[in-house]
Amino acid sequence: MARIKTSFAFTFAMLSFVLLICFFINISLGSVQIPLDAILEILSGSSAPSTWKIIVLDFRLPKAITAILVGSSLGVSGLLMQTLFRNPLAGPFVLGISSGASLGVALVILGSGLFGGTLALAFVSKWSIVIASSLGSFLVLLAVLVVSQRVRDTMAILIIGLMFGSVTAAIVSVMSYFSSAEQLQQYVFWGFGSLSNLAWDGVGILSVIIIIGLILAIASIKSLNSLLLGDAYAKSLGLNLKQSRLIIIIATSLLAGGVTAFAGPIAFIGLAIPHLTRQIFKTTNHKLLLPAVCIFGAVVMLICDSIAQVPTTDYTLPINAITALIGAPVVIWLLTRQRKMIF
Amino acid sequence: MYIKRLILFCLVLCSACKDRVESSLSTSNTESLILKYAKGFSVDYYDDYKVIHILQPWQGASKEFSYILISEEELAKTSFPKNTYDGIIINPLDRIVVTSTTHLPALELLEETKALVGFPGTDYISSNTIRQAIAAGNVRDLGQNESLNTEVLIELNPDVIVGFGVDEVNKAFSTAEKAGIPVIYNGDWVESSPLAKAEWLKLFGVLLNKEKQADSIFKRIEKNYIDAMQLAQQTKHSPTILSGAMHNDVWYLPKGSSTEAQLLKDAHTSYIWENTKGEGSLALSYETVLDKAKSADIWLNPSIFSSYTSLKDANQLYTNFEAFASKNIFTIANTKGETGGVLYYELGISRPDLVLKDIIKIAHPNLLPDYNFVFFKPLQQ
C-alpha cells in the first residue's frame, strides 16, 4: 500500500514538473522570437518597458494562465459528467452544455437581428456574453437532468442530451438566418475558441468562477466515488442523491459554462482528459483522479496552445481545431495499446 | 433508309436555322466599349444589339458569360441556337433587381433608381433616394444574406438580375434563369485596382443605354482621383498606417496588393504591410502586429468597433498601440444610413476618389482644409 502511494506521489511530482516546463515553453514561444534571457529578465521584473515586455506580460502570460484554467476545468467537468451519468462518452459537449452556452451567446449576439428592426451592429460586451453563456449551459444541463430522472437507461439520457443539442443548434441556425453578416461573423469567431481574448481582469474573474467550481467538485469526491457503484448502492451508503447530484451539476456548469463563456467552446478536452488520466493512473478513485485530471488537462492545453501559435511564423490557428486534431489520435493510440478501457 | 432520311432532314433543318440567324442579325462588329482599367468585362456593339461578356465573374472563374442585349422587335425577327448566350436581356430595361449595395450607386449616378424593383436586405441601403423608394413600397425586400426569396423574385419578374457570386452554385439564380429571368454576374469586386472597380459603372451604362453619361461620370471620378493622388504626393511626410483588428486570436489586415493598400499608397502613406504580396487579407497574430505596428501613426478601421471604450472593453491588448493613446484611430463603421447600413460598403467601390480624399484628409489634414469626411470618422470616445 505504501509503495503504491509513493509511486502516485512520484507520478504527481513528475506531472507537476511537466506542467512547469510546458508553462515555460508556452511563454517563450510565439510569433515574435524573444530570446530566453530577455524572457527571464522580463519575468523577474527588471527589464525596461518595451514591446517584448508587453508581449510577454500582457499577452503570453495571461494566455498561458487561461490555458491552464481552461484545461483543468474542462477536464474536471468531463470527469464529473462521466461519473454522474456513468457513461464514458459523456462530456460537456455530448450532453449539450456547450450547445446551451452557444444558444445563450447566440441570443445575445444574433438576437438583435431577430428582435430588432434595424441592423444592430454594436459590439456585444464581453460580460453579457459571459452571463448568457453561463445561464444557457446551466439551463440545458438542468433540463437534461430533469428528464434523466424519468429514464433509467444511461444510453437514453445520452440521446436526450444530444437531442437538446440538436434543438439548440436548430434555434441558433434560425437566428443566424435572420442576422446580419457582421453579427454572424462575431458568432462564428466565438465558436473557434480563443485563449487570448482575456486580459488580466478576465483571467481574475474566470479564476474565481473556476475555484468555486473546483471546491464544489472536491467536496463531491466522496459522493462521486459512491456514484460509481450505482444509484442504489450510493443511497445505501447514506448518500443524499438529489443533493449531491445538484452540487455536481452546479460545479460542472460553473466549470464548463465559465470556460465556454470566456474562451468559447473548446472541443474535445472535456471528453479526452479523464480517459487519458485514467489510463495513466489506472484508477477510478476520484481522490486521485480529480487532481490528476486538473494538472493533466492544464499540460495538454498548454501544449495545444503552443502548437496553435505556430511559433516563429506570423500566423496562429484556432485553438479549437488543434485540441481535437492532436487529442483524438492520442486517445485512440492509448486505448488500442492498453486494449482495455478503465472506467 | 427511313431513318437516314430523317437524319438528313434534321440536319438540313438545323443548318437552315443557323442560316436564318446569320441572315437576320448583322454580325458586323461596329465597335467595342472602351475600358481603361476594368478587365473583368467587355462589350461589343452590333447594328441592332449589344453583347456583354463577363470575363471574370469571380476569382478563378473557368468560364466567361455572354449576354445579348436586344430589343423585343429585333428578337422577334430572329432566333439563335440555345446556349449561344447565357442570357437574353430585352432592351430597354424597366425593372431591375440588384443584389449588392455596391451596385446601387451606379443606378443613382445614372438617375435610374426608379428601375430598381427588388433588393435582398433593404436595411443595408443608405442612399436617401432609394430609401424613399423603399418607403413608398417600390422596392421589394428579397430576403436576407444572399439567400434570395425565389418566389418573390419570380413574382417580381424583373427584366434582369444583377447578381454576384463566388462560384456558379446559387440555387435562387438558377431557378430565376429557368423562369426566364436573365442573371448577369457583376464582377466589380474581383478587379485589382480602385479605379477598375469603379469603372464597372459603365456596365450599368450599357444595360441602361446611358453609355455617354456613364463615361463622363467615370471620367470625372478618375480625374478627381488622380488630382487627389498628385496632391498627396506633394508632401514629404508619409505617416505609417496600421489597419484592422482581431477576431478572437487573429488580426486581419489587407495584403499589400489589395485595393485598400493601393488607396493607402496613393494617399502617400506608409502602410506597414505594403510589401506583402497578393490581394485579400493577411491573418496575423497579435504579437506580430504589435511588434511591427506599435508606433504606427494612424490606425484605420479597427473592424466594427465604433469607440475607444468598446475597443478597450473587447480586449485590453488594443491599448498598447500608440495610435490608441494618441487617439489617431479612424473608422468607416460609424457612417451609417438610417437603417444601419454602412455607407462605405455601398458607395466606397463606386467613388474611390472620395475614399482617397478621406484618407488624405486623415494623413495630411493640411492638404484638404475645406474637405469634409464622407466615409471615415474619428473613433468615438
Interface residues (C-beta under 8 A of the other chain):
Chain A: G30 S31 V32 T51 I54 I55 D58 F59 R60 G117 T118 L119 A120 L121 A122 F123 S125 K126 Y177 F178 S179 A181 E182 L184 Q185 Q186 F189 W190 F192 G193 S194 L195 S196 N197 A199 W200 D201 G264 A308 Q309 D314 Y315 T316 P318 I319
Chain B: D123 Y124 Q144 N145 S147 H247 N248 D249 V250 L282 A283 L284 S285 Y286 E287 T288 L290 D291 K294 I304 F305 S306 S310 D313 A314 N315 Q316 L317 N320 A333 K336 T339 G340 G341 V342
